[in-house]
Amino acid sequence: MANKGTIFLDEIAEMSTHLQAKLLHVLQDHQYSRLGGRHLVETDVRVLAATNVDVHEAMKTGRFREDLYYRLNVLSINVPPLRERTAEIPLLFRHFLQKYSEKFGKTPPGPSKYLLDAAVNYPWPGNLRELENFRKTLCDSQDDEGSLRELVEMSSTRQRTSPREEPAPPKEQGLKALVRGLKDEAEMEAIADALEKTRWCRKDAAKCWGSVTRRLLYKMRQFNLDTPRTRKAASTTAVEDPAQVVETRRD
């Protein structure tokens, strides 16, 4: 059905290794056979694949085929969580407000500055889905003050614990753990220095560090180097990886 078009495979890292092998065959040969069929079917599609897991870690553990990853990884787009894109929250806030106002046949209420400020400061652990559902409720009730109270209560009751504030896991014993810790600390300092020298221009910092931007962003998330203010408090605790989207085109 997607021939000569685009197919989107969501949560591709959850695909079984058996199906991954079949998908790899389709991508390589542009052919497949239907279940019970006797003839090969030619196909020409663009594949968009998305996952919210660390693909590199999944490849190390054998959950995701390395050859399939490099076959798909023609173009990669990292989508950070909403809490790291606070500048977009007011725009998305108004977008969903307009969307559901039209759906419910109501005049879209103008959100107050206090409500927008509260939305920007809220971490939105559910990302866009949580924000969309919140706006849907506001469109239905059209109660700006009630929505503000709800958002403030959500912010106060939800424990906003960052990875650096979580209890540290028990330290491994032995020389390997010591060497790993020293290596991570040295790497974190080198990345932080490169960021400061380039005024936190990530592209320039990656060149200064001697790597690519995508690798730098991965390490920044690993060491919690989000902003210049977080460097001193940064630790080597890994954080949740953003969604990754990969695209492949026919060779």
Secondary structure as a PSIPRED ss2 file (coil, helix, strand):
# PSIPRED VFORMAT (PSIPRED V4.0)

   1 M C   1.000  0.000  0.000
   2 A C   1.000  0.000  0.000
   3 N C   1.000  0.000  0.000
   4 K C   1.000  0.000  0.000
   5 G C   1.000  0.000  0.000
   6 T E   0.000  0.000  1.000
   7 I E   0.000  0.000  1.000
   8 F E   0.000  0.000  1.000
   9 L E   0.000  0.000  1.000
  10 D C   1.000  0.000  0.000
  11 E C   1.000  0.000  0.000
  12 I H   0.000  1.000  0.000
  13 A H   0.000  1.000  0.000
  14 E H   0.000  1.000  0.000
  15 M C   1.000  0.000  0.000
  16 S C   1.000  0.000  0.000
  17 T H   0.000  1.000  0.000
  18 H H   0.000  1.000  0.000
  19 L H   0.000  1.000  0.000
  20 Q H   0.000  1.000  0.000
  21 A H   0.000  1.000  0.000
  22 K H   0.000  1.000  0.000
  23 L H   0.000  1.000  0.000
  24 L H   0.000  1.000  0.000
  25 H H   0.000  1.000  0.000
  26 V H   0.000  1.000  0.000
  27 L H   0.000  1.000  0.000
  28 Q H   0.000  1.000  0.000
  29 D H   0.000  1.000  0.000
  30 H C   1.000  0.000  0.000
  31 Q E   0.000  0.000  1.000
  32 Y E   0.000  0.000  1.000
  33 S E   0.000  0.000  1.000
  34 R C   1.000  0.000  0.000
  35 L C   1.000  0.000  0.000
  36 G C   1.000  0.000  0.000
  37 G C   1.000  0.000  0.000
  38 R C   1.000  0.000  0.000
  39 H C   1.000  0.000  0.000
  40 L E   0.000  0.000  1.000
  41 V E   0.000  0.000  1.000
  42 E E   0.000  0.000  1.000
  43 T C   1.000  0.000  0.000
  44 D C   1.000  0.000  0.000
  45 V C   1.000  0.000  0.000
  46 R E   0.000  0.000  1.000
  47 V E   0.000  0.000  1.000
  48 L E   0.000  0.000  1.000
  49 A E   0.000  0.000  1.000
  50 A E   0.000  0.000  1.000
  51 T E   0.000  0.000  1.000
  52 N C   1.000  0.000  0.000
  53 V C   1.000  0.000  0.000
  54 D C   1.000  0.000  0.000
  55 V H   0.000  1.000  0.000
  56 H H   0.000  1.000  0.000
  57 E H   0.000  1.000  0.000
  58 A H   0.000  1.000  0.000
  59 M H   0.000  1.000  0.000
  60 K H   0.000  1.000  0.000
  61 T C   1.000  0.000  0.000
  62 G C   1.000  0.000  0.000
  63 R C   1.000  0.000  0.000
  64 F C   1.000  0.000  0.000
  65 R C   1.000  0.000  0.000
  66 E H   0.000  1.000  0.000
  67 D H   0.000  1.000  0.000
  68 L H   0.000  1.000  0.000
  69 Y H   0.000  1.000  0.000
  70 Y H   0.000  1.000  0.000
  71 R H   0.000  1.000  0.000
  72 L H   0.000  1.000  0.000
  73 N C   1.000  0.000  0.000
  74 V C   1.000  0.000  0.000
  75 L E   0.000  0.000  1.000
  76 S E   0.000  0.000  1.000
  77 I E   0.000  0.000  1.000
  78 N E   0.000  0.000  1.000
  79 V E   0.000  0.000  1.000
  80 P C   1.000  0.000  0.000
  81 P C   1.000  0.000  0.000
  82 L H   0.000  1.000  0.000
  83 R H   0.000  1.000  0.000
  84 E H   0.000  1.000  0.000
  85 R C   1.000  0.000  0.000
  86 T H   0.000  1.000  0.000
  87 A H   0.000  1.000  0.000
  88 E H   0.000  1.000  0.000
  89 I H   0.000  1.000  0.000
  90 P H   0.000  1.000  0.000
  91 L H   0.000  1.000  0.000
  92 L H   0.000  1.000  0.000
  93 F H   0.000  1.000  0.000
  94 R H   0.000  1.000  0.000
  95 H H   0.000  1.000  0.000
  96 F H   0.000  1.000  0.000
  97 L H   0.000  1.000  0.000
  98 Q H   0.000  1.000  0.000
  99 K H   0.000  1.000  0.000
 100 Y H   0.000  1.000  0.000
 101 S H   0.000  1.000  0.000
 102 E H   0.000  1.000  0.000
 103 K H   0.000  1.000  0.000
 104 F H   0.000  1.000  0.000
 105 G C   1.000  0.000  0.000
 106 K C   1.000  0.000  0.000
 107 T C   1.000  0.000  0.000
 108 P C   1.000  0.000  0.000
 109 P C   1.000  0.000  0.000
 110 G C   1.000  0.000  0.000
 111 P C   1.000  0.000  0.000
 112 S C   1.000  0.000  0.000
 113 K H   0.000  1.000  0.000
 114 Y H   0.000  1.000  0.000
 115 L H   0.000  1.000  0.000
 116 L H   0.000  1.000  0.000
 117 D H   0.000  1.000  0.000
 118 A H   0.000  1.000  0.000
 119 A H   0.000  1.000  0.000
 120 V H   0.000  1.000  0.000
 121 N H   0.000  1.000  0.000
 122 Y C   1.000  0.000  0.000
 123 P C   1.000  0.000  0.000
 124 W C   1.000  0.000  0.000
 125 P C   1.000  0.000  0.000
 126 G C   1.000  0.000  0.000
 127 N H   0.000  1.000  0.000
 128 L H   0.000  1.000  0.000
 129 R H   0.000  1.000  0.000
 130 E H   0.000  1.000  0.000
 131 L H   0.000  1.000  0.000
 132 E H   0.000  1.000  0.000
 133 N H   0.000  1.000  0.000
 134 F H   0.000  1.000  0.000
 135 R H   0.000  1.000  0.000
 136 K H   0.000  1.000  0.000
 137 T H   0.000  1.000  0.000
 138 L H   0.000  1.000  0.000
 139 C H   0.000  1.000  0.000
 140 D H   0.000  1.000  0.000
 141 S H   0.000  1.000  0.000
 142 Q C   1.000  0.000  0.000
 143 D C   1.000  0.000  0.000
 144 D H   0.000  1.000  0.000
 145 E H   0.000  1.000  0.000
 146 G H   0.000  1.000  0.000
 147 S H   0.000  1.000  0.000
 148 L H   0.000  1.000  0.000
 149 R H   0.000  1.000  0.000
 150 E H   0.000  1.000  0.000
 151 L H   0.000  1.000  0.000
 152 V H   0.000  1.000  0.000
 153 E H   0.000  1.000  0.000
 154 M H   0.000  1.000  0.000
 155 S H   0.000  1.000  0.000
 156 S H   0.000  1.000  0.000
 157 T H   0.000  1.000  0.000
 158 R C   1.000  0.000  0.000
 159 Q C   1.000  0.000  0.000
 160 R C   1.000  0.000  0.000
 161 T C   1.000  0.000  0.000
 162 S C   1.000  0.000  0.000
 163 P H   0.000  1.000  0.000
 164 R H   0.000  1.000  0.000
 165 E H   0.000  1.000  0.000
 166 E C   1.000  0.000  0.000
 167 P C   1.000  0.000  0.000
 168 A C   1.000  0.000  0.000
 169 P C   1.000  0.000  0.000
 170 P C   1.000  0.000  0.000
 171 K C   1.000  0.000  0.000
 172 E C   1.000  0.000  0.000
 173 Q C   1.000  0.000  0.000
 174 G C   1.000  0.000  0.000
 175 L H   0.000  1.000  0.000
 176 K H   0.000  1.000  0.000
 177 A H   0.000  1.000  0.000
 178 L H   0.000  1.000  0.000
 179 V H   0.000  1.000  0.000
 180 R H   0.000  1.000  0.000
 181 G H   0.000  1.000  0.000
 182 L H   0.000  1.000  0.000
 183 K H   0.000  1.000  0.000
 184 D H   0.000  1.000  0.000
 185 E H   0.000  1.000  0.000
 186 A H   0.000  1.000  0.000
 187 E H   0.000  1.000  0.000
 188 M H   0.000  1.000  0.000
 189 E H   0.000  1.000  0.000
 190 A H   0.000  1.000  0.000
 191 I H   0.000  1.000  0.000
 192 A H   0.000  1.000  0.000
 193 D H   0.000  1.000  0.000
 194 A H   0.000  1.000  0.000
 195 L H   0.000  1.000  0.000
 196 E H   0.000  1.000  0.000
 197 K H   0.000  1.000  0.000
 198 T C   1.000  0.000  0.000
 199 R C   1.000  0.000  0.000
 200 W C   1.000  0.000  0.000
 201 C C   1.000  0.000  0.000
 202 R H   0.000  1.000  0.000
 203 K H   0.000  1.000  0.000
 204 D H   0.000  1.000  0.000
 205 A H   0.000  1.000  0.000
 206 A H   0.000  1.000  0.000
 207 K H   0.000  1.000  0.000
 208 C H   0.000  1.000  0.000
 209 W H   0.000  1.000  0.000
 210 G C   1.000  0.000  0.000
 211 S C   1.000  0.000  0.000
 212 V C   1.000  0.000  0.000
 213 T H   0.000  1.000  0.000
 214 R H   0.000  1.000  0.000
 215 R H   0.000  1.000  0.000
 216 L H   0.000  1.000  0.000
 217 L H   0.000  1.000  0.000
 218 Y H   0.000  1.000  0.000
 219 K H   0.000  1.000  0.000
 220 M H   0.000  1.000  0.000
 221 R H   0.000  1.000  0.000
 222 Q H   0.000  1.000  0.000
 223 F C   1.000  0.000  0.000
 224 N C   1.000  0.000  0.000
 225 L C   1.000  0.000  0.000
 226 D C   1.000  0.000  0.000
 227 T C   1.000  0.000  0.000
 228 P H   0.000  1.000  0.000
 229 R H   0.000  1.000  0.000
 230 T H   0.000  1.000  0.000
 231 R C   1.000  0.000  0.000
 232 K C   1.000  0.000  0.000
 233 A C   1.000  0.000  0.000
 234 A C   1.000  0.000  0.000
 235 S C   1.000  0.000  0.000
 236 T C   1.000  0.000  0.000
 237 T C   1.000  0.000  0.000
 238 A C   1.000  0.000  0.000
 239 V C   1.000  0.000  0.000
 240 E C   1.000  0.000  0.000
 241 D C   1.000  0.000  0.000
 242 P C   1.000  0.000  0.000
 243 A E   0.000  0.000  1.000
 244 Q E   0.000  0.000  1.000
 245 V E   0.000  0.000  1.000
 246 V E   0.000  0.000  1.000
 247 E E   0.000  0.000  1.000
 248 T E   0.000  0.000  1.000
 249 R C   1.000  0.000  0.000
 250 R C   1.000  0.000  0.000
 251 D C   1.000  0.000  0.000
